[in-house]
């Protein structure tokens, strides 16, 4: 009996040990981490600009542009890029998601299982881009490098110092031809006709409207074709000569801004994971 008792005790000890080891080897189930929401910044303070210290960018929606004019030009450039980058990435993300949706809806239509809502969605985009071809819509929604978006923003806004930029969040000097939309009057006229520029609620809105302008205007058809086959900013900028009356002098200026400020490095930056059900993000997607 003594032997059997010792044997039973040993078996129990071994079983307990195995149980403890198995418990330790099991993957730990951590509570689901809450993803960040988009930060909204409505401050005109330069210090409100969130500095970016890695290739993962926190999504911030800037609704006002601080006065950067009196800053040292190197510090101004850094602040401008860090202010622009979150909205650039969010605007590109919106365009990429729209492109993906068009591809999905197109596939459903090919299979004959699309809904009326899907058809209305595609018809709306076809009307926007003035085409009956779904493939053409997909091409129009193809994004281009962050470095080019930043370089054009820097040139068109004087690194965030232009009046249109500060007073209307108009980064790219987009004109307004509709008296019913938000806009401000330019200080000069053309052939006796007043010039107006669009006024935006945020930097994001300005950037996304610029992306739409590039996607819709006939002047950038060659650029749209080229960006389907290349993401090299130094090759693509040659197709943007029509963006300015300066033509190829403008292209050279773009190249200098990209090269001297290493803007090509930002082509590899990505948005930090954020809550896609965030009301702010849903509003931006509408």
C-alpha positions in Angstrom: 0.0 0.0 0.0 2.8 2.4 0.8 4.3 1.8 -2.7 0.9 2.4 -4.4 0.4 5.5 -2.4 3.8 6.9 -3.4 3.0 5.9 -7.0 -0.3 7.7 -7.0 1.3 10.8 -5.5 4.0 10.8 -8.2 1.3 10.5 -10.9 -0.6 13.4 -9.5 2.5 15.5 -9.3 3.4 14.7 -12.9 -0.1 15.5 -14.0 -0.1 18.9 -12.2 3.3 19.7 -13.8 2.1 18.8 -17.3 -1.0 21.0 -16.7 1.1 23.9 -15.6 3.4 23.6 -18.6 0.5 23.4 -21.0 -1.1 26.5 -19.4 2.2 28.4 -19.8 2.5 27.3 -23.5 -1.0 28.5 -24.4 -1.1 31.9 -26.2 -2.1 34.7 -24.0 -5.4 36.3 -25.0 -4.9 40.0 -24.6 -7.8 42.4 -24.5 -8.5 44.0 -27.9 -6.5 47.2 -28.2 -8.7 50.2 -29.0 -7.5 51.8 -32.2 -7.0 55.5 -32.2 -9.4 58.0 -33.6 -8.6 60.8 -36.0 -7.3 63.8 -34.1 -9.0 67.1 -35.0 -6.8 70.2 -34.7 -8.5 73.6 -35.0 -5.7 75.6 -33.4 -3.8 78.3 -35.3 -0.7 77.8 -33.1 2.5 76.5 -34.7 3.0 74.4 -31.6 -0.2 72.5 -32.4 1.5 70.7 -35.4 2.2 67.1 -34.4 5.8 66.3 -35.2 6.3 63.0 -37.1 9.2 60.9 -35.8 8.7 57.6 -37.7 7.3 56.3 -41.0 4.0 55.6 -39.2 1.9 58.8 -39.2 -0.8 59.6 -36.7 -3.9 60.8 -38.5 -4.6 64.5 -37.7 -7.2 66.6 -39.4 -5.9 70.2 -39.4 -8.7 72.7 -39.9 -6.6 75.9 -39.7 -3.1 76.7 -41.0 -0.8 78.6 -38.6 1.2 81.6 -39.7 4.6 80.1 -40.8 5.8 83.3 -42.5 8.1 84.6 -39.8 9.8 81.2 -39.0 13.3 80.3 -40.2 12.8 78.8 -43.6 14.2 75.4 -42.6 11.9 75.1 -39.6 9.0 76.4 -41.7 9.6 73.6 -44.2 9.7 70.9 -41.5 6.5 72.2 -39.9 4.7 72.5 -43.3 5.6 68.9 -44.2 4.5 67.5 -40.8 1.3 69.4 -41.0 0.5 68.3 -44.6 1.5 64.6 -44.4 -1.4 63.2 -42.3 -4.0 64.7 -44.7 -2.0 63.7 -47.8 -2.1 60.1 -46.6 -5.7 60.2 -45.6 -6.7 61.8 -49.0 -4.8 59.1 -50.9 -6.4 56.5 -48.7 -9.9 57.7 -49.6 -9.0 57.6 -53.3 -7.5 54.1 -53.0 -10.7 52.9 -51.2 -12.9 54.4 -53.9 -10.8 52.7 -56.6 -11.1 49.4 -54.7 -14.9 49.8 -54.5 -15.2 50.5 -58.2 -13.2 47.3 -58.9 -15.5 45.3 -56.6 -18.7 46.7 -58.0 -17.4 46.1 -61.6 -16.8 42.5 -60.7 -20.3 42.1 -59.3 -21.8 43.7 -62.5 -19.8 41.3 -64.7 -21.3 38.4 -62.7 -24.8 39.9 -62.9 -25.2 40.1 -59.2 -24.8 43.9 -58.6 -27.5 45.9 -56.8 -29.3 49.0 -57.9 -27.2 51.0 -55.4 -24.1 49.6 -57.1 -25.3 50.8 -60.5 -26.2 54.3 -59.2 -22.7 54.5 -57.6 -20.9 53.7 -60.8 -23.2 56.0 -62.8 -22.3 58.8 -60.5 -18.6 58.3 -60.9 -18.9 57.9 -64.7 -20.7 61.3 -64.7 -18.0 62.8 -62.6 -15.2 61.6 -64.8 -17.3 62.0 -68.1 -16.8 58.5 -69.3 -18.9 55.3 -69.9 -15.9 53.1 -69.3 -15.4 51.5 -65.8 -11.7 50.9 -66.6 -11.3 54.6 -67.2 -12.8 55.4 -63.8 -10.3 52.9 -62.2 -7.4 54.7 -64.0 -8.6 58.1 -62.8 -8.6 56.8 -59.2 -5.0 55.6 -59.4 -3.0 57.6 -56.8 0.4 59.2 -57.4 3.4 59.5 -55.1 3.3 61.5 -51.8 6.5 63.3 -52.8 4.8 65.0 -55.8 1.7 66.0 -53.7 4.0 67.6 -51.1 6.2 69.3 -53.7 3.2 70.9 -55.5 1.8 71.9 -52.2 5.0 73.6 -51.2 5.3 75.5 -54.5 1.7 76.5 -54.8 1.3 77.7 -51.2 4.8 79.2 -50.7 5.4 76.5 -48.0 2.1 77.4 -46.3 2.5 81.2 -46.4 0.2 82.3 -49.2 -3.0 84.2 -48.3 -5.2 81.6 -50.0 -3.5 79.0 -47.9 -3.9 80.8 -44.6 -7.3 82.2 -45.1 -9.0 79.5 -47.1 -7.0 76.3 -46.6 -6.4 76.4 -50.3 -3.1 74.7 -50.7 -2.9 74.3 -54.4 -4.4 77.6 -55.7 -7.6 75.9 -57.1 -9.9 78.4 -58.7 -13.6 78.7 -58.1 -16.1 79.2 -60.9 -19.2 78.6 -58.8 -20.6 81.6 -56.9 -22.6 79.2 -54.6 -19.5 77.5 -53.1 -17.3 78.8 -50.4 -14.6 81.0 -51.9 -12.4 84.1 -51.5 -11.6 86.8 -54.0 -8.1 87.0 -55.3 -6.2 90.3 -55.1 -5.8 90.5 -58.9 -8.0 90.0 -61.9 -7.6 88.6 -65.4 -8.6 90.7 -68.4 -10.8 92.8 -66.1 -12.5 89.7 -64.6 -12.3 88.9 -60.9 -10.6 85.7 -59.8 -11.9 83.6 -57.0 -10.4 80.7 -55.2 -12.1 77.9 -53.3 -12.3 77.9 -49.6 -12.0 74.6 -47.7 -12.9 73.4 -44.2 -9.7 71.6 -43.8 -6.3 70.7 -45.3 -7.7 67.3 -46.2 -10.5 68.8 -48.3 -8.0 70.9 -50.2 -5.8 68.0 -50.9 -8.6 65.7 -52.0 -10.0 68.4 -54.3 -6.5 68.7 -55.8 -6.4 64.9 -56.4 -9.8 65.1 -58.1 -8.6 68.0 -60.3 -5.6 65.9 -61.4 -8.0 62.9 -62.0 -10.6 64.9 -64.1 -8.8 67.6 -66.1 -7.8 66.7 -69.7 -4.6 68.7 -69.1 -3.3 65.8 -67.0 -4.2 62.9 -69.2 -0.6 62.0 -70.0 0.3 62.2 -66.3 -2.6 59.8 -65.4 -1.4 57.4 -68.0 2.2 57.6 -66.8 1.4 57.0 -63.2 -0.2 53.7 -64.1 3.3 52.4 -65.0 5.6 54.3 -62.7 5.8 55.6 -59.2 9.1 57.4 -59.8 8.4 61.0 -58.9 11.4 62.3 -61.0 9.8 60.7 -64.1 6.2 61.6 -63.4 6.8 65.3 -62.8 7.6 65.9 -66.5 3.9 65.2 -67.2 2.8 68.1 -64.9 4.0 71.0 -67.0 0.4 72.0 -67.8 -0.2 72.7 -64.1 1.6 76.1 -64.4 2.0 78.7 -67.0 5.7 78.4 -66.4 5.6 74.9 -68.0 9.0 73.2 -67.8 10.4 75.8 -65.4 7.7 74.6 -63.1 8.8 71.0 -63.6 12.4 71.9 -62.7 11.1 73.6 -59.6 9.2 70.5 -58.6 12.4 68.4 -59.1 14.4 70.8 -57.0 11.9 70.8 -54.1 11.7 67.0 -54.1 15.5 66.5 -54.3 16.7 69.2 -51.9 14.1 68.3 -49.2 14.3 64.5 -49.7 10.6 64.4 -50.2 10.9 61.0 -51.9 11.5 59.5 -48.5 7.8 60.2 -47.6 6.6 57.9 -50.4 7.2 55.1 -47.9 5.2 56.6 -45.0 1.9 55.1 -44.0 -1.0 56.0 -41.7 -1.1 54.5 -38.2 -3.9 52.1 -37.7 -7.0 54.0 -36.7 -10.7 53.3 -36.0 -12.4 53.0 -39.4 -15.7 53.4 -37.7 -14.6 56.8 -36.4 -17.4 59.4 -37.3 -14.7 61.8 -38.6 -13.4 59.3 -41.0 -16.9 58.4 -42.2 -17.6 62.0 -42.8 -14.4 62.4 -44.8 -15.4 59.4 -47.0 -18.8 60.9 -47.8 
